[in-house]
Amino acid sequence: MPRDFPEDFPTDGTRRTPPGGAPVGHIDDLGALEARAVRLLRLWCDAGPGAVEARLAPDLDPGPARSASRALDALLRLCGATGRRPLMRHAAQCACLGADEAWFARLVGHGALAEREEAMMLAMALLRPDAVAEAAHLAQALGLGLRRAGIGRRLH
């Protein structure tokens, strides 16, 4: 499962920034769809898949909202089960974009464009090889669900 950054780690300087937790930009630098994917990742970590479905409901009919929520849930569970290390994320209201969050945003972004090979290449960086095809499929299901909601065409 994704781990919080930096709350899970001492702030007394005894540990360095964990892999994947280093800020690499700002969430507002992302496109609308990718920023929404990161915000949904954070919401899922804080409140679970039901909160994600409720958040998507205003943008989608109940069936597609449920499908997109289930795709996110399955993708994050897959990352937790087959990740080479724990996936890191920043706090819900943090303006920073962590390295793992940027990876996740690009994975879903490629999925939204049905760029399967690109999504699989990204998945290889953080997941075991046996999970790559499933991750690409789930990223596509999530990304297309967000596109269906028109998220890529408006501000987040």
Buried (B, 14 or more C-beta within 10 A) or exposed (E): EBBBBBEEBEEEEEEEBBEBBBBBBEBEEBBBBBBBBBBBBBBBBEEEBEBBBEBBBEBBEEEBBBBBBBBBBBBBBBBEEBBEEBBBBBBEEBEBBBBBBBBBBBBBBBBBBEBBEBBBBBBBEBBBEEBBEBBBBBBBBBBBBBBBBEBBEEEB
